[in-house]
Amino acid sequence: MSRRLFAITCLACAAAAARLAAQGLPPPAERLTLETQPTAAMRGTVLWLYARPAGSVDTSLTLDGSAAGEPLHFEHLPDGRFRSLLGVPLDGGDTLPIVLRLSTGTFTDTAIVSLLVEHPALVHERLTVAPRFAEPDNASRARIEGEVAQARAISRKAHDSPRLWTGAFVPPRPSRITSAYGNGREFNGSVTSQHLGTDFAGKVGAPVRAAGRAVVALVANFYLAGRAVYLDHGGGLMTGYFHLSRVDVAVGDTVAAGQIIGAVGRTGRTTGPHLHWIARYGSITVDPTSLFRLAPPDAE
């Protein structure tokens, strides 16, 4: 279902707006029809944001913007629409403010829109791990903080890469999901975090596959994530594969959707062998299974 985003605030300068008014045209921000795919925007997901300018196709128009502190990377489609991935943080209220800047060649008009978002139903999980993972010492905490900063810096660099994938994303494992994204996590009787990934069952040595075409951005051995691979899909999107027993790729490799990049393991903080899979839009961690609901970009 197509829907116009609401609470549009036009920030065009008065002189530019007056020039358009003299031509009988509204400000550019008021000439954008916006929609999302999937139609229902859910907290903690990634989706497509489409913007369609009114009137005939104008290839001179350009559009950029930002949401939740992350830039949007709009592509101009043949039918005149613009399209960008949009990461919706898990935490927040019932709307997501989005800043849009539409350039017409003579001036740039800025608008702020608010996207209605829904909240997922989450559950609570109780897990038992080795004490050093539930209550790490000071040295381990410092290591964890450094590794988190390194991983997030790598994820933000995906904004600097062009979109690399074309078809639909594929599951990294064919097995059942044992723990979903967003659930509350209680380790050894203490609530410590939310589960910001999706866990797939698997025996040690079972293959792990790339979810989409990408460049290998990082191979690491982290305290919590264990042996890990991060894939840069471009356009702001990164996926990560944790607790691996084996890594079959190196930084700089280009991998295809479905290509084996490593094997299931139980390295790092884990209760048993499995794959922990994450997705980020810039620094926003989202439900990686929401990638499966995106329309393939080459189908437009």
Contacts in CASP RR format, 6 or more apart in sequence:
PFRMAT RR
TARGET T0000
AUTHOR 0000-0000-0000
METHOD contacts of the structure
MODEL  1
MSRRLFAITCLACAAAAARLAAQGLPPPAERLTLETQPTAAMRGTVLWLY
ARPAGSVDTSLTLDGSAAGEPLHFEHLPDGRFRSLLGVPLDGGDTLPIVL
RLSTGTFTDTAIVSLLVEHPALVHERLTVAPRFAEPDNASRARIEGEVAQ
ARAISRKAHDSPRLWTGAFVPPRPSRITSAYGNGREFNGSVTSQHLGTDF
AGKVGAPVRAAGRAVVALVANFYLAGRAVYLDHGGGLMTGYFHLSRVDVA
VGDTVAAGQIIGAVGRTGRTTGPHLHWIARYGSITVDPTSLFRLAPPDAE
1 35 0 8 1.000
1 39 0 8 1.000
2 33 0 8 1.000
2 35 0 8 1.000
3 34 0 8 1.000
3 35 0 8 1.000
3 36 0 8 1.000
3 39 0 8 1.000
4 33 0 8 1.000
4 34 0 8 1.000
5 34 0 8 1.000
5 98 0 8 1.000
5 113 0 8 1.000
5 114 0 8 1.000
5 115 0 8 1.000
6 113 0 8 1.000
6 114 0 8 1.000
6 116 0 8 1.000
7 95 0 8 1.000
7 112 0 8 1.000
7 113 0 8 1.000
7 114 0 8 1.000
8 29 0 8 1.000
8 30 0 8 1.000
8 111 0 8 1.000
8 112 0 8 1.000
8 113 0 8 1.000
9 111 0 8 1.000
9 112 0 8 1.000
10 17 0 8 1.000
10 27 0 8 1.000
10 29 0 8 1.000
10 30 0 8 1.000
10 109 0 8 1.000
10 110 0 8 1.000
10 111 0 8 1.000
11 29 0 8 1.000
11 109 0 8 1.000
11 110 0 8 1.000
11 111 0 8 1.000
11 112 0 8 1.000
12 27 0 8 1.000
12 28 0 8 1.000
12 29 0 8 1.000
12 107 0 8 1.000
12 109 0 8 1.000
12 110 0 8 1.000
13 107 0 8 1.000
16 27 0 8 1.000
16 106 0 8 1.000
16 107 0 8 1.000
16 109 0 8 1.000
17 27 0 8 1.000
19 106 0 8 1.000
20 26 0 8 1.000
20 27 0 8 1.000
20 28 0 8 1.000
25 31 0 8 1.000
27 109 0 8 1.000
27 111 0 8 1.000
28 53 0 8 1.000
28 61 0 8 1.000
28 102 0 8 1.000
28 104 0 8 1.000
28 109 0 8 1.000
28 111 0 8 1.000
29 100 0 8 1.000
29 102 0 8 1.000
29 109 0 8 1.000
29 110 0 8 1.000
29 111 0 8 1.000
30 111 0 8 1.000
31 53 0 8 1.000
31 54 0 8 1.000
31 55 0 8 1.000
32 51 0 8 1.000
32 52 0 8 1.000
32 53 0 8 1.000
32 54 0 8 1.000
32 100 0 8 1.000
32 102 0 8 1.000
32 111 0 8 1.000
33 51 0 8 1.000
33 52 0 8 1.000
33 54 0 8 1.000
34 49 0 8 1.000
34 50 0 8 1.000
34 51 0 8 1.000
34 52 0 8 1.000
34 113 0 8 1.000
35 49 0 8 1.000
35 50 0 8 1.000
35 52 0 8 1.000
36 47 0 8 1.000
36 48 0 8 1.000
36 49 0 8 1.000
36 50 0 8 1.000
36 86 0 8 1.000
36 115 0 8 1.000
37 47 0 8 1.000
37 48 0 8 1.000
37 50 0 8 1.000
37 294 0 8 1.000
37 295 0 8 1.000
38 47 0 8 1.000
38 293 0 8 1.000
40 118 0 8 1.000
41 47 0 8 1.000
41 88 0 8 1.000
41 96 0 8 1.000
41 115 0 8 1.000
41 116 0 8 1.000
41 117 0 8 1.000
41 118 0 8 1.000
42 88 0 8 1.000
42 117 0 8 1.000
42 118 0 8 1.000
42 119 0 8 1.000
42 120 0 8 1.000
42 287 0 8 1.000
42 290 0 8 1.000
43 88 0 8 1.000
43 89 0 8 1.000
43 90 0 8 1.000
43 91 0 8 1.000
43 92 0 8 1.000
43 93 0 8 1.000
43 117 0 8 1.000
43 118 0 8 1.000
43 119 0 8 1.000
43 120 0 8 1.000
44 87 0 8 1.000
44 88 0 8 1.000
44 89 0 8 1.000
44 90 0 8 1.000
44 120 0 8 1.000
44 181 0 8 1.000
44 182 0 8 1.000
44 284 0 8 1.000
44 285 0 8 1.000
44 286 0 8 1.000
44 287 0 8 1.000
44 290 0 8 1.000
45 87 0 8 1.000
45 88 0 8 1.000
45 286 0 8 1.000
45 287 0 8 1.000
45 290 0 8 1.000
45 293 0 8 1.000
46 85 0 8 1.000
46 86 0 8 1.000
46 87 0 8 1.000
46 88 0 8 1.000
46 237 0 8 1.000
46 279 0 8 1.000
46 281 0 8 1.000
46 286 0 8 1.000
46 287 0 8 1.000
46 290 0 8 1.000
46 291 0 8 1.000
46 294 0 8 1.000
47 85 0 8 1.000
47 86 0 8 1.000
47 87 0 8 1.000
47 88 0 8 1.000
47 290 0 8 1.000
47 293 0 8 1.000
47 294 0 8 1.000
48 83 0 8 1.000
48 84 0 8 1.000
48 85 0 8 1.000
48 86 0 8 1.000
48 294 0 8 1.000
48 295 0 8 1.000
49 72 0 8 1.000
49 83 0 8 1.000
49 84 0 8 1.000
49 85 0 8 1.000
49 86 0 8 1.000
49 98 0 8 1.000
50 81 0 8 1.000
50 82 0 8 1.000
50 83 0 8 1.000
51 63 0 8 1.000
51 74 0 8 1.000
51 81 0 8 1.000
51 82 0 8 1.000
51 83 0 8 1.000
51 100 0 8 1.000
52 80 0 8 1.000
52 81 0 8 1.000
52 82 0 8 1.000
53 61 0 8 1.000
53 80 0 8 1.000
53 82 0 8 1.000
53 102 0 8 1.000
57 79 0 8 1.000
57 80 0 8 1.000
58 80 0 8 1.000
59 76 0 8 1.000
59 80 0 8 1.000
60 104 0 8 1.000
60 105 0 8 1.000
61 76 0 8 1.000
61 102 0 8 1.000
61 103 0 8 1.000
61 104 0 8 1.000
62 74 0 8 1.000
62 76 0 8 1.000
62 102 0 8 1.000
62 103 0 8 1.000
63 74 0 8 1.000
63 76 0 8 1.000
63 82 0 8 1.000
63 100 0 8 1.000
63 101 0 8 1.000
63 102 0 8 1.000
63 103 0 8 1.000
64 71 0 8 1.000
64 72 0 8 1.000
64 73 0 8 1.000
64 74 0 8 1.000
64 100 0 8 1.000
64 101 0 8 1.000
65 71 0 8 1.000
65 72 0 8 1.000
65 74 0 8 1.000
65 98 0 8 1.000
65 99 0 8 1.000
65 100 0 8 1.000
65 101 0 8 1.000
66 72 0 8 1.000
66 98 0 8 1.000
66 99 0 8 1.000
67 86 0 8 1.000
67 87 0 8 1.000
67 96 0 8 1.000
67 97 0 8 1.000
67 98 0 8 1.000
67 99 0 8 1.000
68 87 0 8 1.000
68 88 0 8 1.000
68 89 0 8 1.000
68 96 0 8 1.000
68 284 0 8 1.000
70 87 0 8 1.000
70 159 0 8 1.000
70 236 0 8 1.000
70 281 0 8 1.000
70 282 0 8 1.000
70 283 0 8 1.000
70 284 0 8 1.000
71 159 0 8 1.000
72 84 0 8 1.000
72 85 0 8 1.000
72 86 0 8 1.000
72 98 0 8 1.000
73 84 0 8 1.000
73 85 0 8 1.000
73 159 0 8 1.000
73 163 0 8 1.000
73 235 0 8 1.000
73 236 0 8 1.000
74 82 0 8 1.000
74 83 0 8 1.000
74 84 0 8 1.000
75 82 0 8 1.000
75 83 0 8 1.000
75 84 0 8 1.000
75 163 0 8 1.000
75 297 0 8 1.000
76 82 0 8 1.000
77 83 0 8 1.000
77 300 0 8 1.000
78 300 0 8 1.000
79 300 0 8 1.000
83 297 0 8 1.000
83 300 0 8 1.000
85 235 0 8 1.000
85 236 0 8 1.000
85 237 0 8 1.000
85 281 0 8 1.000
86 98 0 8 1.000
86 281 0 8 1.000
87 281 0 8 1.000
87 284 0 8 1.000
87 286 0 8 1.000
88 96 0 8 1.000
88 115 0 8 1.000
88 117 0 8 1.000
88 284 0 8 1.000
88 286 0 8 1.000
89 96 0 8 1.000
89 284 0 8 1.000
90 120 0 8 1.000
90 182 0 8 1.000
90 194 0 8 1.000
90 196 0 8 1.000
90 285 0 8 1.000
90 286 0 8 1.000
93 117 0 8 1.000
93 119 0 8 1.000
94 116 0 8 1.000
94 117 0 8 1.000
94 119 0 8 1.000
95 114 0 8 1.000
95 115 0 8 1.000
95 116 0 8 1.000
95 117 0 8 1.000
96 114 0 8 1.000
96 115 0 8 1.000
96 117 0 8 1.000
97 112 0 8 1.000
97 113 0 8 1.000
97 114 0 8 1.000
98 112 0 8 1.000
98 113 0 8 1.000
98 114 0 8 1.000
98 115 0 8 1.000
99 110 0 8 1.000
99 111 0 8 1.000
99 112 0 8 1.000
100 110 0 8 1.000
100 111 0 8 1.000
100 112 0 8 1.000
100 113 0 8 1.000
101 108 0 8 1.000
101 109 0 8 1.000
101 110 0 8 1.000
102 108 0 8 1.000
102 109 0 8 1.000
102 111 0 8 1.000
103 109 0 8 1.000
120 182 0 8 1.000
120 287 0 8 1.000
122 182 0 8 1.000
122 183 0 8 1.000
122 184 0 8 1.000
122 194 0 8 1.000
123 180 0 8 1.000
123 183 0 8 1.000
123 184 0 8 1.000
124 183 0 8 1.000
124 184 0 8 1.000
124 186 0 8 1.000
125 179 0 8 1.000
125 183 0 8 1.000
125 184 0 8 1.000
125 185 0 8 1.000
125 186 0 8 1.000
125 195 0 8 1.000
126 186 0 8 1.000
126 189 0 8 1.000
127 185 0 8 1.000
127 186 0 8 1.000
127 187 0 8 1.000
127 188 0 8 1.000
127 271 0 8 1.000
128 187 0 8 1.000
128 188 0 8 1.000
128 271 0 8 1.000
129 187 0 8 1.000
129 188 0 8 1.000
129 269 0 8 1.000
129 270 0 8 1.000
129 271 0 8 1.000
130 269 0 8 1.000
131 188 0 8 1.000
132 140 0 8 1.000
133 187 0 8 1.000
133 224 0 8 1.000
133 268 0 8 1.000
133 269 0 8 1.000
134 187 0 8 1.000
134 188 0 8 1.000
134 190 0 8 1.000
134 192 0 8 1.000
135 188 0 8 1.000
135 190 0 8 1.000
136 144 0 8 1.000
136 223 0 8 1.000
140 223 0 8 1.000
143 223 0 8 1.000
144 223 0 8 1.000
144 224 0 8 1.000
147 220 0 8 1.000
147 222 0 8 1.000
147 223 0 8 1.000
147 224 0 8 1.000
147 225 0 8 1.000
150 218 0 8 1.000
150 220 0 8 1.000
151 218 0 8 1.000
151 220 0 8 1.000
151 222 0 8 1.000
151 225 0 8 1.000
151 230 0 8 1.000
152 280 0 8 1.000
152 283 0 8 1.000
154 217 0 8 1.000
154 218 0 8 1.000
154 230 0 8 1.000
154 232 0 8 1.000
154 238 0 8 1.000
155 230 0 8 1.000
155 238 0 8 1.000
155 280 0 8 1.000
155 282 0 8 1.000
155 283 0 8 1.000
156 282 0 8 1.000
156 283 0 8 1.000
157 217 0 8 1.000
157 232 0 8 1.000
158 217 0 8 1.000
158 232 0 8 1.000
158 233 0 8 1.000
158 234 0 8 1.000
158 235 0 8 1.000
158 236 0 8 1.000
158 237 0 8 1.000
158 238 0 8 1.000
158 280 0 8 1.000
158 282 0 8 1.000
159 234 0 8 1.000
159 235 0 8 1.000
159 236 0 8 1.000
159 282 0 8 1.000
161 215 0 8 1.000
161 232 0 8 1.000
161 233 0 8 1.000
161 234 0 8 1.000
161 235 0 8 1.000
161 236 0 8 1.000
162 234 0 8 1.000
162 235 0 8 1.000
163 233 0 8 1.000
163 234 0 8 1.000
163 235 0 8 1.000
163 237 0 8 1.000
163 297 0 8 1.000
164 213 0 8 1.000
164 214 0 8 1.000
164 215 0 8 1.000
164 232 0 8 1.000
164 233 0 8 1.000
164 234 0 8 1.000
164 254 0 8 1.000
165 212 0 8 1.000
165 213 0 8 1.000
165 214 0 8 1.000
165 233 0 8 1.000
165 234 0 8 1.000
165 237 0 8 1.000
165 257 0 8 1.000
165 297 0 8 1.000
166 213 0 8 1.000
166 296 0 8 1.000
166 297 0 8 1.000
166 298 0 8 1.000
167 212 0 8 1.000
167 257 0 8 1.000
167 296 0 8 1.000
167 297 0 8 1.000
167 298 0 8 1.000
167 299 0 8 1.000
168 257 0 8 1.000
168 292 0 8 1.000
168 294 0 8 1.000
168 296 0 8 1.000
169 211 0 8 1.000
169 212 0 8 1.000
169 257 0 8 1.000
169 291 0 8 1.000
169 292 0 8 1.000
169 294 0 8 1.000
170 209 0 8 1.000
170 211 0 8 1.000
170 212 0 8 1.000
170 257 0 8 1.000
170 258 0 8 1.000
171 200 0 8 1.000
171 209 0 8 1.000
171 211 0 8 1.000
171 292 0 8 1.000
172 200 0 8 1.000
172 208 0 8 1.000
172 209 0 8 1.000
172 210 0 8 1.000
172 211 0 8 1.000
172 239 0 8 1.000
172 241 0 8 1.000
172 275 0 8 1.000
172 277 0 8 1.000
173 200 0 8 1.000
173 201 0 8 1.000
173 202 0 8 1.000
173 206 0 8 1.000
173 208 0 8 1.000
173 209 0 8 1.000
173 264 0 8 1.000
173 275 0 8 1.000
173 277 0 8 1.000
175 200 0 8 1.000
175 201 0 8 1.000
175 202 0 8 1.000
175 206 0 8 1.000
176 200 0 8 1.000
176 201 0 8 1.000
177 198 0 8 1.000
177 199 0 8 1.000
177 200 0 8 1.000
177 201 0 8 1.000
177 289 0 8 1.000
178 199 0 8 1.000
178 200 0 8 1.000
178 201 0 8 1.000
178 274 0 8 1.000
179 195 0 8 1.000
179 198 0 8 1.000
179 199 0 8 1.000
180 195 0 8 1.000
180 198 0 8 1.000
180 287 0 8 1.000
180 289 0 8 1.000
181 195 0 8 1.000
181 196 0 8 1.000
181 197 0 8 1.000
181 198 0 8 1.000
181 286 0 8 1.000
181 287 0 8 1.000
181 288 0 8 1.000
181 289 0 8 1.000
182 194 0 8 1.000
182 195 0 8 1.000
182 196 0 8 1.000
182 197 0 8 1.000
182 287 0 8 1.000
183 194 0 8 1.000
183 195 0 8 1.000
184 191 0 8 1.000
184 193 0 8 1.000
184 194 0 8 1.000
184 195 0 8 1.000
185 191 0 8 1.000
185 192 0 8 1.000
185 193 0 8 1.000
185 194 0 8 1.000
185 195 0 8 1.000
186 192 0 8 1.000
196 278 0 8 1.000
196 285 0 8 1.000
197 276 0 8 1.000
197 277 0 8 1.000
197 278 0 8 1.000
197 279 0 8 1.000
197 285 0 8 1.000
197 287 0 8 1.000
197 288 0 8 1.000
198 276 0 8 1.000
198 277 0 8 1.000
198 278 0 8 1.000
198 287 0 8 1.000
198 288 0 8 1.000
198 289 0 8 1.000
199 274 0 8 1.000
199 275 0 8 1.000
199 276 0 8 1.000
199 277 0 8 1.000
200 264 0 8 1.000
200 274 0 8 1.000
200 275 0 8 1.000
200 277 0 8 1.000
201 274 0 8 1.000
202 264 0 8 1.000
202 273 0 8 1.000
202 274 0 8 1.000
202 275 0 8 1.000
203 264 0 8 1.000
203 273 0 8 1.000
204 245 0 8 1.000
204 263 0 8 1.000
204 264 0 8 1.000
204 265 0 8 1.000
204 266 0 8 1.000
204 273 0 8 1.000
205 245 0 8 1.000
205 246 0 8 1.000
205 263 0 8 1.000
205 264 0 8 1.000
205 265 0 8 1.000
206 263 0 8 1.000
206 264 0 8 1.000
207 260 0 8 1.000
207 262 0 8 1.000
207 263 0 8 1.000
207 264 0 8 1.000
208 241 0 8 1.000
208 244 0 8 1.000
208 260 0 8 1.000
208 261 0 8 1.000
208 262 0 8 1.000
208 263 0 8 1.000
208 264 0 8 1.000
208 275 0 8 1.000
209 257 0 8 1.000
209 258 0 8 1.000
209 259 0 8 1.000
209 260 0 8 1.000
209 261 0 8 1.000
210 231 0 8 1.000
210 239 0 8 1.000
210 255 0 8 1.000
210 256 0 8 1.000
210 257 0 8 1.000
210 258 0 8 1.000
210 259 0 8 1.000
210 261 0 8 1.000
211 231 0 8 1.000
211 239 0 8 1.000
211 257 0 8 1.000
211 258 0 8 1.000
211 277 0 8 1.000
211 288 0 8 1.000
211 291 0 8 1.000
212 231 0 8 1.000
212 233 0 8 1.000
212 239 0 8 1.000
212 255 0 8 1.000
212 256 0 8 1.000
212 257 0 8 1.000
212 258 0 8 1.000
213 233 0 8 1.000
213 254 0 8 1.000
213 255 0 8 1.000
213 256 0 8 1.000
213 257 0 8 1.000
214 231 0 8 1.000
214 232 0 8 1.000
214 233 0 8 1.000
214 234 0 8 1.000
214 239 0 8 1.000
214 254 0 8 1.000
214 255 0 8 1.000
215 231 0 8 1.000
215 232 0 8 1.000
215 252 0 8 1.000
215 253 0 8 1.000
215 254 0 8 1.000
215 255 0 8 1.000
216 229 0 8 1.000
216 230 0 8 1.000
216 231 0 8 1.000
216 232 0 8 1.000
216 249 0 8 1.000
216 250 0 8 1.000
216 251 0 8 1.000
216 252 0 8 1.000
216 253 0 8 1.000
216 254 0 8 1.000
216 255 0 8 1.000
216 261 0 8 1.000
217 230 0 8 1.000
217 231 0 8 1.000
217 232 0 8 1.000
217 238 0 8 1.000
217 251 0 8 1.000
217 252 0 8 1.000
218 228 0 8 1.000
218 229 0 8 1.000
218 230 0 8 1.000
218 251 0 8 1.000
219 228 0 8 1.000
219 229 0 8 1.000
219 230 0 8 1.000
219 247 0 8 1.000
219 249 0 8 1.000
219 250 0 8 1.000
219 251 0 8 1.000
220 226 0 8 1.000
220 227 0 8 1.000
220 228 0 8 1.000
220 230 0 8 1.000
221 227 0 8 1.000
221 228 0 8 1.000
221 267 0 8 1.000
222 228 0 8 1.000
222 242 0 8 1.000
222 268 0 8 1.000
223 268 0 8 1.000
223 269 0 8 1.000
224 268 0 8 1.000
224 269 0 8 1.000
225 242 0 8 1.000
225 243 0 8 1.000
225 268 0 8 1.000
225 269 0 8 1.000
225 276 0 8 1.000
226 242 0 8 1.000
226 243 0 8 1.000
226 244 0 8 1.000
226 267 0 8 1.000
226 268 0 8 1.000
226 269 0 8 1.000
227 242 0 8 1.000
227 243 0 8 1.000
227 244 0 8 1.000
227 245 0 8 1.000
227 246 0 8 1.000
227 247 0 8 1.000
227 265 0 8 1.000
227 267 0 8 1.000
227 268 0 8 1.000
228 240 0 8 1.000
228 241 0 8 1.000
228 242 0 8 1.000
228 243 0 8 1.000
228 244 0 8 1.000
229 240 0 8 1.000
229 241 0 8 1.000
229 244 0 8 1.000
229 247 0 8 1.000
229 249 0 8 1.000
229 261 0 8 1.000
229 262 0 8 1.000
230 238 0 8 1.000
230 239 0 8 1.000
230 240 0 8 1.000
230 241 0 8 1.000
231 238 0 8 1.000
231 239 0 8 1.000
231 240 0 8 1.000
231 241 0 8 1.000
231 255 0 8 1.000
231 261 0 8 1.000
232 238 0 8 1.000
233 239 0 8 1.000
236 281 0 8 1.000
236 282 0 8 1.000
237 279 0 8 1.000
237 280 0 8 1.000
237 281 0 8 1.000
237 282 0 8 1.000
238 279 0 8 1.000
238 280 0 8 1.000
238 281 0 8 1.000
238 282 0 8 1.000
239 277 0 8 1.000
239 278 0 8 1.000
239 279 0 8 1.000
239 280 0 8 1.000
239 288 0 8 1.000
239 291 0 8 1.000
240 277 0 8 1.000
240 278 0 8 1.000
240 279 0 8 1.000
241 261 0 8 1.000
241 262 0 8 1.000
241 275 0 8 1.000
241 276 0 8 1.000
241 277 0 8 1.000
242 268 0 8 1.000
242 275 0 8 1.000
242 276 0 8 1.000
242 277 0 8 1.000
242 278 0 8 1.000
243 264 0 8 1.000
243 265 0 8 1.000
243 266 0 8 1.000
243 267 0 8 1.000
243 268 0 8 1.000
243 270 0 8 1.000
243 273 0 8 1.000
243 274 0 8 1.000
243 275 0 8 1.000
243 276 0 8 1.000
244 262 0 8 1.000
244 263 0 8 1.000
244 264 0 8 1.000
244 265 0 8 1.000
244 267 0 8 1.000
244 275 0 8 1.000
245 262 0 8 1.000
245 263 0 8 1.000
245 264 0 8 1.000
245 265 0 8 1.000
245 266 0 8 1.000
245 267 0 8 1.000
245 273 0 8 1.000
246 262 0 8 1.000
246 263 0 8 1.000
246 265 0 8 1.000
247 261 0 8 1.000
247 262 0 8 1.000
248 260 0 8 1.000
248 261 0 8 1.000
248 262 0 8 1.000
248 263 0 8 1.000
249 255 0 8 1.000
249 261 0 8 1.000
249 262 0 8 1.000
255 261 0 8 1.000
264 273 0 8 1.000
264 274 0 8 1.000
264 275 0 8 1.000
265 273 0 8 1.000
265 274 0 8 1.000
265 275 0 8 1.000
266 272 0 8 1.000
266 273 0 8 1.000
266 274 0 8 1.000
270 276 0 8 1.000
277 288 0 8 1.000
278 285 0 8 1.000
278 288 0 8 1.000
279 285 0 8 1.000
279 286 0 8 1.000
279 287 0 8 1.000
279 288 0 8 1.000
279 290 0 8 1.000
279 291 0 8 1.000
280 286 0 8 1.000
END
